Amino acid sequence: MEKMNKLKVLRTKDADFEEEFKKILFRREEVSAEIEKLVKDILRDVKKRGDQALFEYTEKFDQTKLDSVSAVVSGEEIEKAYDKVSKQEIDALRLAAARIEKFHQKKINQITIKGEKGEYLAEIVSPLNKVGLYVPGGKAAYPSSVLMSAIPARVAGVKEIVMVSPTVSPHVLAAAKIAGVSHIYRIGGAQAIAALTYGTESIEGVDKIVGPGNIYVETAKRLVYGEVGLDMVAGPSEVVVIADNSGVPSFAAADLLAQAEHDEDARPILITLTEYFLQEAYKEIISQLGDLARKGIAERSIEKQGAIILACDINEATELANRIAPEHLVLMVDKPDKALKKINCAGAVFLGNYTPVTVGDYMAGPSHILPTAGTARFFSPLGVEDFVKRMSVISFSKESLKDIENEVRRLALLEGFDAHAKAVEKRTKF
Amino acid sequence: MEKMNKLKVLRTKDADFEEEFKKILFRREEVSAEIEKLVKDILRDVKKRGDQALFEYTEKFDQTKLDSVSAVVSGEEIEKAYDKVSKQEIDALRLAAARIEKFHQKKINQITIKGEKGEYLAEIVSPLNKVGLYVPGGKAAYPSSVLMSAIPARVAGVKEIVMVSPTVSPHVLAAAKIAGVSHIYRIGGAQAIAALTYGTESIEGVDKIVGPGNIYVETAKRLVYGEVGLDMVAGPSEVVVIADNSGVPSFAAADLLAQAEHDEDARPILITLTEYFLQEAYKEIISQLGDLARKGIAERSIEKQGAIILACDINEATELANRIAPEHLVLMVDKPDKALKKINCAGAVFLGNYTPVTVGDYMAGPSHILPTAGTARFFSPLGVEDFVKRMSVISFSKESLKDIENEVRRLALLEGFDAHAKAVEKRTKF
């Protein structure tokens, strides 16, 4: 490994490559015992004392005094906020909303299998009743994230979409109105996760909580797993750009910097197939960095987390990308459709020179809430699937039951469950 | 509420009904701090020391001395086990396997949306690479559960299905062979979850772990959430039987007792629409109880967790069932298809007089690994969906990017991300 002025550079041919690459394979770190204890206490306290505890923690952590009335964002306040947002911005939000809605209008297959003699099996898919949308406060309160989580829920048919956020900007409220959010509460942090999980006097509990938050929120979500449904666990934003010489170095650099400006833990990684592209992209990164409004953040991300990897060929490059399982993957290569076939683990894939990650962040249609930190190995982008549940249906007639009676009883008895076998016999001998 | 000799009886018309019903609404209890600490230490230790720690814990908790060779169940051992199982039992397992496979051969929709000017969006569904199947040891090592978890994984296309179990009976091994399990290891407990999550020298880490276990296993699973994929959180088995006078009291009683024989925390609940059925079913429960091989366990379950509820009509009955969100729901009513339409939350529903839960446990087709403890509000039966992941694909041309350029840039700037906006500009101005 060498270190150019700003970025780590790895070449797959180097002897220490595997060792250095493993350092790039970011996996989640353990949460400190203190944070976990603090969060656990908050969860337990809100579960026990409801509103009172919720409002105490809100005052303590968010410096906001709330009661059961002021915790609710009123319809009037939402309308006022909406009117404050410029027409151009509303139009942009509406265009994004329409595209997100269109992409998520998929049909989820239901099953009906009719057997002989009146037997049938089915699987029924139905929307969740109530979901909670966590929207981070402060600068991380993004109207785009409201659209990207609430619209798939609405399309899935969820009746009640409850949004919580410690600070609500006019843009966030306008997005919530456009997306069809049912209720909005001015709460955040671990205490908001507790309220959504257990319910309080003011806030009804939900069936599932989605949306990313800070370390306290993510820890709280992990702790309530199984008491309430959850989406994926969120981490810092990541991008891997694979580029051959058909790619444009300035485009690759721009995508890496767009990730880098998120926060200093964001991870921008470029995999190139030629030394030429490596050098050109590096120069572009340094040069474009100078022009950025969030230069400081982007620079720290590039220096701390960034890397350029020189791979031998597209097979090696895609193999490395699969091992990273990145949130965003840009295939800036000659035949992106062909390269896509080699990709097995990624949140969202962006093809060719003219698909910046930005277009997926705001407008393309698929949700930008994507698995991070290598979890694309098993988590999927947020989608309508996250807002439905399946239910199995089994129906036998006396005749069809008799047909399989012996085998069912045999397996039940083999496992030592004689009452299970008798529940069949009672019927067939009736 | 009254208490008949053995069971709690609730009538919805009673003044204290709501209060008593809430006690029935079982929700998960908090795991003790000691168990959590113990499990956390095991996870950390196996992550750090690999095989050495894994084998030490196996010796300590399972009284089994293992090394990297003896931890693996060999192909030869599997064949021998298979040959030991009677032909009739193999036939029964094979029939179950064939039915489970047929039910799970569903198509999961993939999306492709072609836009104008070369734009397109897609969603690709692909199988997980490696999954781990947890199979409890001792008496809870059920061959049926091996079929019910491994077959959906195989149908989904998972390449490597790794099974772990602290004790492997010939029946379990025969089921694993029939189901197409790739590797079997003789390990269990929290240390097995650690090994599957982090990998050790002998055991490769997997992408997702499914299958129920004891409190240590379930705690370990909860703690690794997000480092590895997980299925639902498992709890004691439950059944709700809704019966009107078209139902047969002895069938209802038999289904309740079949749940009750699982373990003393199992929850058998009957909702009847008439006093007549209530009394008849009660008599049947008491009378059938006497004949059971596992009478002691079933009796304790009935006494501790059982209940009969008298509801006014089918609407009230189904509403109560939805609030319980049971793992198994039997609709032993006049028009079960009509009643089914009112059911919103349940794992699996069994229609009419001739569909005992037993048939779903062993043979019907849908997996018997189902959400418990009210989690059917948001979890689904184990299915092929649990063994695939989705990946979004976005592809724009220069022209299609130009069409939405202004809106994308506006939203990026509104959120303060100027590098995001520049990544678009670089391309449209190129």
Interface residues (C-beta under 8 A of the other chain):
Chain A: R27 R28 E30 R44 Q88 E89 D91 A92 L93 L95 A96 K102 F103 K106 K107 I108 N109 I111 I113 L121 E123 S126 L128 N129 K139 Y142 P143 S144 H171 D207 K208 R222 Y225 G226 E227 V228 G229 L230 M232 V233 V248 S250 F251 A254 D255 L257 A258 A260 E261 H262 Q288 D291 L292 A293 R294 A298 P336 L340 I343 N344 C345 A346 G347 A348 V349 F350 L351 G352 N353 Y354 T355 P356 V357 T358 V359 G360 D361 Y362 M363 A364 G365 P366 S367 L370 T375 A376 R377 F378 F379 S380 P381 G383 E385 K389 R390 M391 S392 V393 I394 S395 F396 S397 K398 S400 L401 I404 N406 E407 V408 R410 L411 A412 L414 E415 G416 F417 D418 A419 H420 A421 K422 A423 V424 K426 R427 F430
Chain B: R27 R28 E30 R44 Q88 E89 D91 A92 L93 L95 A96 K102 F103 K106 K107 I108 N109 I111 I113 L121 E123 S126 L128 N129 K139 Y142 P143 S144 H171 D207 K208 R222 Y225 G226 E227 V228 G229 M232 V233 V248 S250 F251 A254 D255 L257 A258 A260 E261 H262 Q288 D291 L292 A293 R294 A298 P336 L340 I343 N344 C345 A346 G347 A348 V349 F350 L351 G352 N353 Y354 T355 P356 V357 T358 V359 G360 D361 Y362 M363 A364 G365 P366 S367 L370 T375 A376 R377 F378 F379 S380 P381 G383 E385 K389 R390 M391 S392 V393 I394 S395 F396 S397 K398 S400 L401 I404 N406 E407 V408 R410 L411 A412 L414 E415 G416 F417 D418 A419 H420 A421 K422 A423 V424 K426 R427 F430
